[in-house]
Every structure is written in structure tokens, then in C-alpha cells.
């Protein structure tokens, strides 16, 4: 107990207040108040008044040293004070030092937080909270509670999601707007990256994509001051209510079941309970606030995710470790993909739709969506013609290589598909040069083209980024890498006196491929 509280006890006692009343007014124990009053009376009357004199303390000899240390270091801790006194010869324990420091140094008082109330429709607050929940059907999983609350009425929208990315945040905002019937003029956020990219001094730099979304709905995002969570007290406190009421003493089978219970809880508990600050039900205040909310636009913001994916050798594009088919002749192409809440839509190089699939549910891994119309079919002649058209993109040398590959190799068409898939890693001109080099030395095989590219070409960085998910998955598999072999090993594939028919009089230019590598 600090000296300020002791003085208040004595002052109230001198005013005629009882120990019970003093304890109730100051929020302390009645026996503690009585003890302080008794010590004060003993100090005033002295030992001769029939009271026992205070026992000497080991700290008595170090009073001046303590005062000097506290004056020099106002924030010194009891541990450091005990260490310094022990260095000066003090042999007492840590507890009496802590109690003495607490008695002679007043505790700093925190500045009171002034709650700012806003008018109807002026402000909303949004935040995430993270929970690890043991689902009976899905096991222990981490979920995030998206919460959006209107500052005036305290009516809340709550939904549990699997991630906190930009697309999820935008879609949950849209659901919140629909649930609440409109949009508040401003919305407070903390420093989540989907809203605030960085800070320039005290000036927040907002995520431009999120600003575009906010502009569509005519509300203003407002980043709270850093390291001051009480700024968003209206959104922080309800999370405690969620934990103590919604999540407490309930069992959930899955995230979907959790959200079903959450929807029931919002309508039957959160909306109709008497709020501790407003003393009114949020649903009643919301009726008053509704006319002041910004109306929803006629056309909702398009929250679809747009990205590029490369078609693999089997004719599929990957999205979140699942696969979706496209026309197989597009193997190796980088295609635009639009992902909505329910669908995956793939566009060709001319930005025309070429494939549409139902989105595989979140959490599934390694599943495929296949349209039979995208497969090459059993018509070998048709398949041959489609592959030939793709190799025509590399000019006469590409067509020559393809025809010779099919003639020389038993599974030449399959190798041709794998060669086209190399476009996912290398530039088109690099692959064309590799085909020309392999044809010059009459080495018609996928492995030859792959080795030439490994020695002569540099993978294109843009597509490296597109394949980030694939690389991460390969890293999990692990295993030693395979070092490239020297091009000299392919020298034996060259006929000693035979050259490509198109080379004409340039026969003298045939030389070891390693010289050009």
C-alpha cells in the first residue's frame, strides 16, 4: 500500500468515517484500514501509551542509501534495489525491501481513458481475434474471428474464418454491411497489413487495394495510433463477451457448425442483451442508427482474386494445392485465373474464358476438377495436329524437332507435352533456341532440351513467383538435388559426318556443344 492511500485512510478517519465505510470507499479490506489507523495512533501516542514499540528493522541503517537510490533512479525495481543494498552490506531478504519500497514510493497512476461516444452512423470498428478450437469432427484448428461493430448502437457482425488475407477481409466486410443494412462513415483499424502497408512517421500508408474497396462503399478507413489499443475499446471489449458467452461451455463439430451457432448467438444473445455502457439493447439502438448509415451501392465490389497460373504437363493449373483442368493444348502457357467464392475461371491468352470449375472446399489438398472436354482424347491424329500447331510457334526448327521427336521416340508425343511444359520455367525464345540446338545435333529427346536449357538459359523470375506454391511443396518433400551433366556427354549422339539438311555449307561450324554453353 502506498503512502497516498494511507493518508486518505487517516483523513477519512479524522472525518468520522468508520473502518467499514473507509474500506468500501477506497476498495480495500476493512482489516487493512483498521491496521493503518492503529499504526497511525501508535506513532502519535508513542510506546508509553501502552502499545508495543516498533521492532527495529535491518533496513533502518540503510534508509539514507535507499532514499538516495530512489531519488537517483525513480524507476528502480525492488530486485535491483535489493542487489544494490546487498552490495553495501545489507543481509536482509528481498521481501522486506519490496514492502519498504512499495510504502515509500507512490505507485504511478495511469491516465484515465476517456471514452468518446460518436453519433449514429459516424463510426464503426473492425478487428480480428485468433482462437485455437478443438472441433470434434475436424480436430484442433486455428480460426480467426472477424468482428465489425457499429460504435453508436454496438450492434455487431461476427464470423469465423480461416485466414486474414485481403480477399477474406473484403468479403467479410461486405457480409457485415449486408447484415447491418449499411456502412458507417468511418471505420477504425489497427496496423493489420491488409489495411495499413507501413507508416511514414505518424502518417499511415494505406493498402491501395483496400482503399479502392473503401472508395467503392464511400467509407473512410482510419488507422489507430500505434501502441494504443484502447483507441478501439468498443471492438476490443466484445471479444471478451465472445469468449465468456459464445465460446464458453460449448462444443463445436466444425468451423461451419461454429458459424451456425455464431449466427444464432448474434440474433438471440448479442443483439438483445442490455449493453453495459448504453443500458439499451443493440438491436433497438440499431433501428435508430439505420437511417444514418451509408446505403449499399447497386453493384457490389468485385472481390474476386485475379492471378496467373502456368499450365502443367498434364493440362492443369494449381490453386492452393488443388488442380483444375484446362484445354490440354495450353500446356506451358501462363493463363489468367479469376477465383470467386465458389468458382475458378480460367482465361486464354486472348482473355477469353476457356475453363470454369467449382472451387474445391478449403482444407482439401491434392484434389482435381477435370472437364473431359479438356483431355486430348483417343484420336492420335488430332492430338498430333494440336501438338504440331504448338511447335509451329517456334518456327520451322520447332516443327522439324517435333516431327523427328515423334518419329524417333516411342512416346514422342508425351515428351513433346513435357517440352511445352518447360515454358512454365523458361522464356519462349530460350526454349526455341534449345530446340534449334538439339535439332542441329539430332538429339531428339526431352532430356536433351532440358539439359540445354539448364546450361544456357536463366529461368524467368516472373514465373518463378507464379510457382511459389509448387516450390514450397517440393521443399517439404526434400531430397538431394540432381546436378546437371556436362554437355560433352551428349557428344556421342552426334553422327561423325552427318549434319542437319538445312545447314548447307555450314558443315564446318559443327563443334562441341560445350563451346557454346
Protein Blocks (a to p, Z undefined) as FASTA:
>chain_A
ZZklmmmmmmmmmnopafklmmmmnopafklmmmmmmmmmmmmnommnopacddddfklm
mmmmmmmmmmmmmmbcfklmmmmmmmnopabdfklmmmmmmmmmccddddddddddddeh
kaccddddddddddfklopadddddddddfklopacddddfbfcfklmmmmmmmmmmmno
pacfbdcddfbfklmmbaehjaccddfklmmmmmmnopacddddehilklmmmmmmmmmm
mmmmmmgopacfblklmmmmmmmmmmmmmmmpccfklopafklmmmmmmmmpccddfbdc
dfbdcddddddfkopaceehiacdddfklgoiacdddddfkbccdddfkopafbdcdddd
ehiahiacddfklpgbjalklmmmmmmmmmmmnojmlmmmmmmmmmmpmklmmmmmmmmm
mmmmmcfklmmmmmmmmmmnopacfklmmmmmmmmpccdfklmmmmmmmmmmmmmngpad
dddddfklmmmmpcfkbccfklmmmmmmgccfklmZZ
